[in-house]
Amino acid sequence: MTGDRGRSDEPTPKRYPWQDDEYRPRQRPGTPSGHGFQAPPRQPQQTRPLPNADQQTTPTPKPPRKLTVTRVAWFRGKQLSQQAVAAFRRAARADGAGKSGMTSVTYAVMMNYAADAAMAVALANTLFFSAASAESKTKVALYLLITVAPFALVAPVIGPLLDRIQRGRRLALAASCVLRVVLSVVMALNFDNWLLYPAALGSMVLSKSFTVLKSAITPRVLPPEITLSKTNARMTVFGLAAGGVFGAVAAGFANLFGSPGALWFTAALCVVNAYLCMKIPSWVEVTEGEVPASLRTRPAKQPMSRHIVVALWGTGSIRMLTGFLTLFAAFVVRAQTEGDAVRQLVLLGVIAGAAGAGSFLGNAIGARLHFGKPDEVVLACVGAALAATVVAAVLPGLVTAAVVGLLGATASSLAKISLDAVIQDDLPEESRASAFGRSETILQLAWVFGGALGVLLPATFWVGFLVLSVLLALGLAQTWLYRNGTSLHLLVGRLVRKPAPATP
């Protein structure tokens, strides 16, 4: 039986399958010779010591024989690039990540972020602005279908499916990437007809499926030296960096070859990602002894604790804000800058850049700090997001929208890290993979709701942020009440319940 913090006295499966004899390399024992003679130890030579398995060395390029400006610049550039690659590899393999297999998962996550960024660049002038400028209800509904429906489709399907997958998680990740290759090619070849829309819908569904699948296998590659919350934060930071770099490269392809060129580049990134998924160590397939997690008490399932539900309420409330701002900003900017495409890109770039900086900042902070009281961190994050939306409703404009994007993304990242920490602390080892998949689907549903509001509400800053302020206030109240053992619907029920008539 488990208590409030999810501890269990029953034996749990091994935390690190890569420590089992099945995966540990065999070592040949030294056998002394039959006559008892042992060779004298070899004298140390005046050479450099060999690096250990986790140490990465930076090769030093040979300087050019003839010094010219071009050759010196080439030599210096090569030296800096090699140092940058070596530093990146050291960071990706730090804290035992290279040995446990987390580095391989990180590379796959980075490439998924890169493919998403490249596709967003390719479709920026089609799905985004054409739908945002459309006044007909039909096109707005089509835009809502393409941008929001993928997450609604993923949420109720992928989570339960993960509990039934006992083998083939790497293959499922690679298959999602291969299908994205096919859809990217379809979009590139049918850029000017209706096939572009269902292909974009399918690609977004597969991208979110990848995210949920990744959440389920992450506990299987957790190094002993790092926590799950820091692991997820580190992977997000690497992913955001990769998205920024490859998004810029995709913009260059779009400038040279048009949007179809960026889609061909997206297809190439998905091919690489499929290969990286199959390079993930085989011990992520070990699911023996896993117990599905559930929000309610059900037979043969591990119930989530009250602390996890509190973190889900708070983090989901902030995800609603980020989903709302992602879509609402496009409509407002397009309505205020009708006919000026360059200004539209600049204004949306400011808001998106602020949100990206906030996400990077929040994950960077979470990767370095340890939060002793996750419940209080989540409540503080929801409160900060609510304060930002109230200010944006009172002082509407681009600056306050960018501030909401910055604070909202930072709060969302910190709240998600706190949620990960609570899942690790409150659930036994055999239920964490299922809990991560379930929690990810719930957060995506919250993003869906916020995104739908961003499309349906009038394209006026103060109206949208006023509605979000009310919803965030309700989310904050529900989070605080649930932390204290009650909830909004119970409180409202007590207030509206009529007293029973007195019996004579």
C-alpha positions in Angstrom: 0.0 0.0 0.0 1.1 3.5 -0.7 0.7 6.5 1.5 0.0 10.1 0.7 3.5 10.6 -0.7 3.3 7.4 -2.8 5.9 5.3 -0.9 5.6 1.6 -1.3 7.1 -1.2 0.8 6.9 -3.7 -2.0 10.0 -4.5 -4.1 10.2 -2.4 -7.3 11.9 -3.2 -10.5 15.5 -2.1 -11.0 15.7 1.7 -11.6 18.5 1.5 -14.1 18.2 -1.4 -16.5 21.6 -0.6 -18.0 23.1 -1.9 -14.8 21.8 -5.4 -15.3 24.1 -8.2 -16.4 22.2 -8.3 -19.7 23.5 -4.9 -20.7 26.8 -4.7 -18.8 29.8 -5.5 -20.9 31.6 -8.7 -20.0 35.1 -8.3 -18.5 37.7 -10.9 -19.1 39.4 -11.8 -15.8 43.2 -11.8 -15.6 44.6 -15.3 -15.5 48.1 -15.8 -14.1 50.4 -18.2 -15.9 50.8 -21.8 -14.9 54.3 -21.5 -13.6 53.4 -18.6 -11.3 55.6 -16.0 -13.0 54.1 -12.6 -13.4 55.5 -10.1 -15.8 56.9 -6.9 -14.2 54.7 -3.8 -14.4 55.3 -1.7 -17.4 57.2 1.5 -16.9 55.1 4.6 -17.5 56.0 6.3 -20.8 56.2 10.0 -21.3 52.9 10.3 -23.1 49.5 11.8 -22.4 47.1 9.7 -20.2 44.2 8.2 -22.1 40.9 9.9 -21.4 38.2 7.9 -19.6 35.0 6.8 -21.3 33.0 9.9 -20.3 35.8 12.5 -21.0 35.6 14.3 -24.3 38.8 15.7 -25.8 39.0 18.6 -28.2 41.2 18.0 -31.2 43.5 20.9 -32.0 43.7 21.6 -35.7 47.2 22.2 -37.2 48.0 25.8 -38.0 48.5 26.7 -41.6 52.1 26.6 -42.9 51.7 29.9 -44.7 50.0 32.6 -42.8 47.5 34.6 -44.8 44.3 36.4 -43.7 42.1 33.8 -45.3 44.0 30.8 -43.9 44.2 32.3 -40.4 40.5 33.0 -40.4 39.7 29.5 -41.6 42.0 28.0 -38.9 40.5 30.1 -36.2 36.9 29.3 -37.3 37.7 25.6 -37.4 39.3 25.7 -33.9 36.3 27.6 -32.4 33.8 25.2 -34.1 35.6 22.2 -32.7 35.6 23.6 -29.2 31.9 24.4 -29.5 31.1 20.9 -30.6 33.2 19.4 -27.8 31.5 21.7 -25.2 28.1 20.7 -26.5 29.0 17.0 -26.3 30.3 17.4 -22.7 27.1 19.2 -21.7 24.9 16.5 -23.3 26.8 13.7 -21.6 27.1 15.4 -18.2 26.0 13.8 -14.9 26.1 10.3 -16.3 23.7 11.0 -19.2 26.0 9.4 -21.8 26.1 6.1 -19.8 22.4 5.9 -19.0 21.2 6.7 -22.5 19.7 10.1 -21.8 22.1 11.7 -24.3 20.5 9.6 -27.1 17.0 10.7 -26.1 18.2 14.3 -25.9 19.5 14.2 -29.5 16.1 12.9 -30.7 14.2 15.6 -28.7 16.5 18.3 -30.2 15.8 17.1 -33.8 12.0 17.0 -33.1 12.2 20.7 -31.9 14.2 21.4 -35.1 11.6 19.8 -37.3 8.8 21.7 -35.6 10.6 25.0 -36.1 11.4 24.3 -39.8 7.7 23.4 -40.5 6.5 26.5 -38.7 8.8 28.6 -40.9 7.6 26.9 -44.0 3.9 27.4 -43.2 4.2 30.9 -41.7 2.8 32.7 -44.8 0.1 30.1 -45.6 -1.8 28.5 -42.7 -0.9 31.3 -40.2 -1.5 34.6 -41.9 -4.0 33.6 -44.5 -6.3 32.2 -41.8 -5.6 35.0 -39.4 -6.7 37.5 -42.1 -9.7 35.6 -43.1 -13.1 37.1 -42.1 -15.2 34.1 -43.1 -16.3 31.7 -40.4 -15.4 28.8 -42.6 -11.7 29.7 -42.8 -11.5 30.5 -39.1 -13.0 27.1 -38.4 -10.5 25.5 -40.7 -7.6 27.3 -39.0 -9.0 26.2 -35.6 -9.1 22.6 -36.9 -5.5 22.7 -38.1 -3.9 24.4 -35.1 -5.9 23.0 -32.2 -7.4 19.7 -33.2 -4.1 17.8 -33.2 -3.7 18.2 -29.5 -7.3 17.3 -28.8 -6.8 14.1 -30.8 -3.6 13.1 -29.1 -4.7 13.7 -25.5 -7.3 11.0 -25.0 -5.6 8.4 -27.2 -1.9 8.4 -26.7 -1.9 8.3 -22.8 -3.9 5.1 -22.5 -2.1 3.6 -25.4 1.2 4.0 -23.7 0.1 1.8 -20.9 -0.6 -1.0 -23.3 2.7 -0.8 -25.2 5.1 -3.3 -23.7 7.6 -3.3 -26.5 8.5 -1.1 -29.4 8.7 2.3 -27.8 11.8 3.2 -29.9 10.0 1.9 -33.0 7.0 4.0 -32.2 9.1 7.1 -31.9 10.9 6.3 -35.2 7.6 5.5 -36.9 6.2 9.0 -36.0 9.3 10.6 -37.6 9.0 8.5 -40.8 5.3 9.4 -41.2 6.3 13.1 -40.8 8.8 12.6 -43.6 5.9 11.4 -45.8 3.7 14.3 -44.8 6.4 16.8 -45.3 6.9 15.6 -48.9 3.2 15.7 -49.5 3.1 19.3 -48.2 6.1 20.3 -50.4 4.5 18.8 -53.6 1.0 20.1 -52.8 1.8 23.5 -51.4 -0.9 25.3 -53.4 -3.8 23.0 -53.0 -6.1 21.6 -50.3 -3.8 18.6 -49.5 -1.6 21.0 -47.6 -4.1 21.3 -44.7 -4.7 17.6 -43.8 -0.9 16.9 -44.2 -0.2 19.8 -41.8 -2.8 18.4 -39.4 -1.2 15.0 -39.4 2.3 16.3 -38.9 1.2 18.2 -35.8 -0.5 15.2 -34.4 2.7 13.1 -34.9 4.8 15.8 -33.3 2.7 15.8 -30.1 2.7 12.0 -30.1 6.5 12.1 -30.1 6.4 14.4 -27.1 4.1 12.1 -25.1 6.1 9.0 -26.1 9.3 10.8 -25.0 7.8 11.5 -21.6 7.0 7.8 -21.1 10.6 6.6 -21.8 12.5 9.4 -20.0 12.3 7.6 -16.6 14.1 4.6 -18.1 17.2 6.7 -19.0 17.4 8.7 -15.8 21.0 8.8 -14.6 21.7 8.3 -10.8 23.3 11.8 -10.5 20.2 13.8 -11.7 16.5 14.1 -11.0 13.7 13.7 -13.5 12.7 17.4 -13.3 16.2 18.5 -14.1 16.4 15.9 -16.9 13.3 17.3 -18.6 14.4 20.8 -18.1 17.8 20.1 -19.7 16.2 18.4 -22.7 13.9 21.3 -23.2 16.8 23.8 -23.1 18.6 21.7 -25.7 15.5 21.5 -27.8 14.8 25.2 -27.8 18.4 25.9 -28.8 18.1 23.4 -31.7 14.8 24.9 -32.7 16.3 28.3 -32.9 19.3 27.2 -34.9 17.5 25.0 -37.4 14.6 27.4 -37.7 17.1 30.0 -38.9 18.5 27.5 -41.4 14.9 26.7 -42.6 14.3 30.5 -43.1 17.4 30.5 -45.4 15.9 27.6 -47.4 12.6 29.4 -47.6 14.3 32.5 -48.8 16.3 30.7 -51.5 13.8 28.0 -52.6 10.5 29.2 -51.3 8.3 27.5 -48.6 8.5 24.1 -50.4 12.3 24.2 -49.9 11.8 24.6 -46.2 9.5 21.6 -46.2 12.0 19.5 -48.0 14.5 20.5 -45.3 11.9 19.5 -42.7 11.6 16.1 -44.3 15.4 15.7 -44.1 15.4 16.6 -40.4 12.7 14.0 -39.7 14.8 11.3 -41.5 17.7 12.1 -39.2 15.4 12.0 -36.2 14.1 8.5 -37.1 17.7 7.3 -37.2 18.4 9.0 -33.8 15.3 7.3 -32.3 16.6 3.9 -33.2 19.9 4.7 -31.6 18.2 5.1 -28.2 19.4 2.2 -25.9 17.3 -0.9 -25.9 16.7 -0.8 -22.1 14.0 1.7 -22.6 11.9 -1.2 -23.8 12.1 -2.9 -20.4 8.6 -2.5 -18.9 8.4 -5.5 -16.6 6.6 -4.6 -13.3 5.3 -1.2 -14.5 1.9 -0.2 -13.0 -0.3 2.3 -14.8 -1.0 5.5 -13.0 -4.5 7.0 -12.7 -6.1 10.1 -11.3 -8.7 8.0 -9.5 -8.5 4.9 -7.4 -8.9 2.0 -9.7 -8.1 -1.7 -9.5 -4.5 -2.7 -10.6 -3.6 1.0 -11.0 -1.5 3.4 -9.0 -3.5 6.5 -7.9 -1.8 9.9 -8.2 -1.4 11.7 -4.9 -3.0 15.0 -4.0 0.3 16.9 -4.5 0.4 15.7 -8.1 -3.2 16.8 -8.8 -2.4 20.2 -7.3 0.6 20.6 -9.6 -1.5 19.5 -12.6 -4.2 22.1 -11.8 -1.6 24.9 -11.6 0.5 23.9 -14.5 -2.6 23.3 -16.7 -3.9 26.8 -15.9 -0.6 28.3 -17.1 -0.6 26.1 -20.2 -4.0 27.5 -21.0 -2.5 31.0 -21.0 0.4 29.9 -23.3 -2.0 28.2 -25.8 -4.2 31.3 -25.8 -1.4 33.7 -26.4 0.1 31.6 -29.2 -3.0 32.0 -31.4 -4.6 35.1 -30.0 -1.6 37.3 -30.8 -1.7 36.3 -34.5 -5.3 37.6 -34.9 -4.7 40.8 -32.9 -1.5 41.7 -34.8 -3.1 40.9 -38.1 -6.2 43.0 -37.3 -4.0 46.0 -36.2 -1.5 45.8 -39.2 -3.8 45.0 -42.1 -1.8 44.9 -45.4 1.7 45.3 -43.8 3.3 41.8 -43.8 6.7 43.0 -42.7 5.3 44.7 -39.6 3.3 41.7 -38.8 6.4 39.5 -38.8 8.2 41.9 -36.6 5.5 42.3 -34.0 4.8 38.6 -33.9 8.5 38.0 -33.7 8.7 40.2 -30.6 6.0 38.3 -28.8 7.3 34.9 -29.9 10.9 35.9 -29.0 9.8 36.9 -25.5 7.9 33.6 -25.0 10.9 31.7 -26.3 13.3 33.6 -24.0 10.9 32.9 -21.0 10.8 29.2 -21.8 14.6 29.0 -22.1 15.0 31.0 -18.8 12.5 28.9 -16.8 14.1 25.6 -17.9 17.6 26.9 -17.3 16.7 28.0 -13.8 14.9 24.7 -13.1 17.9 22.7 -14.3 20.1 24.3 -11.7 17.9 24.8 -8.7 16.1 22.4 -6.4 12.7 23.4 -5.3 11.9 22.0 -1.8 8.2 22.9 -1.8 6.8 22.3 -5.4 3.3 23.2 -4.3 4.3 26.7 -3.3 6.3 27.1 -6.5 3.3 26.2 -8.7 1.0 28.6 -6.8 3.6 31.4 -7.2 3.8 30.7 -10.9 0.0 30.8 -11.4 -0.1 34.0 -9.4 2.7 35.6 -11.5 0.8 34.7 -14.7 -2.4 36.1 -13.4 -0.8 39.4 -12.4 0.7 39.7 -15.9 -2.6 39.1 -17.6 -4.4 41.6 -15.3 -1.8 44.3 -16.3 -2.2 43.4 -20.0 -6.0 43.8 -19.7 -5.6 47.2 -18.0 -2.8 48.4 -20.2 -3.3 46.6 -23.6 -0.6 46.8 -26.2 2.4 45.0 -27.7 4.7 45.6 -24.8 2.4 44.1 -22.2 1.6 41.2 -24.6 5.3 40.5 -24.8 5.6 40.7 -21.0 2.8 38.2 -20.7 4.6 35.9 -23.1 7.9 36.2 -21.2 6.4 35.7 -17.7 3.9 33.1 -18.9 6.5 30.9 -20.6 8.8 31.2 -17.6 6.1 30.3 -15.2 5.0 27.4 -17.4 8.5 26.0 -17.4 9.0 26.3 -13.7 5.6 24.8 -12.9 6.2 21.9 -15.3 9.6 21.2 -13.5 7.8 21.3 -10.2 5.2 18.8 -11.5 8.0 16.5 -12.6 9.6 16.7 -9.2 6.3 15.8 -7.5 5.8 12.8 -9.7 9.2 11.6 -8.9 8.7 12.0 -5.2 5.2 10.8 -4.8 5.0 7.8 -7.1 6.8 4.5 -7.0 9.3 3.7 -9.7 7.0 1.3 -11.6 4.3 4.0 -12.2 6.4 7.1 -13.2 6.5 6.3 -16.9 2.7 6.0 -17.1 2.3 9.2 -14.9 4.5 11.2 -17.2 2.5 10.2 -20.2 -0.8 10.9 -18.5 0.3 14.3 -17.2 1.6 15.4 -20.6 -1.8 14.6 -22.2 -3.7 16.6 -19.6 -1.4 19.6 -20.2 -2.0 19.4 -23.9 -5.7 19.5 -23.3 -5.2 22.7 -21.3 -3.3 24.1 -24.2 -6.1 23.1 -26.5 -8.7 25.0 -24.5 -6.6 28.2 -24.4 -5.8 28.0 -28.1 -9.5 27.6 -28.9 -10.3 30.7 -26.8 -7.5 32.6 -28.7 -9.3 31.9 -32.0 -12.9 32.4 -30.9 -12.6 35.6 -28.8 -12.7 39.0 -30.5 -9.3 40.3 -31.7 -9.0 42.9 -29.0 -6.2 42.8 -26.5 -8.2 43.9 -23.4 -11.1 41.6 -24.1 -8.9 38.5 -24.5 -6.7 39.2 -21.5 -9.7 40.0 -19.3 -11.3 36.6 -20.1 -7.9 34.9 -19.4 -7.6 36.8 -16.1 -10.9 35.4 -14.9 -10.0 31.9 -15.9 -6.5 32.1 -14.4 -8.1 33.4 -11.2 -10.4 30.3 -11.1 -7.4 28.1 -11.8 -5.4 29.7 -9.0 -8.4 29.3 -6.6 -8.9 25.7 -7.6 -5.2 24.9 -7.1 -5.1 26.6 -3.7 -8.3 24.9 -2.5 -7.2 21.5 -3.7 -4.0 21.9 -1.8 -6.0 22.4 1.3 -8.2 19.4 0.8 -11.3 20.8 -1.0 -12.2 22.2 -4.5 -14.3 24.8 -6.2 -17.2 22.6 -7.0 -17.4 21.3 -3.5 -17.3 24.9 -2.1 -19.9 26.1 -4.6 -22.1 23.1 -3.7 -22.0 24.0 -0.1 -22.9 27.6 -0.8 -25.9 26.9 -3.0 -27.1 23.8 -1.1 -30.4 24.6 0.5 -30.8 23.7 4.2 -33.1 20.8 4.8 -36.5 21.8 6.2 -36.9 21.3 9.9 -39.0 18.3 10.9 -41.7 18.9 13.5 
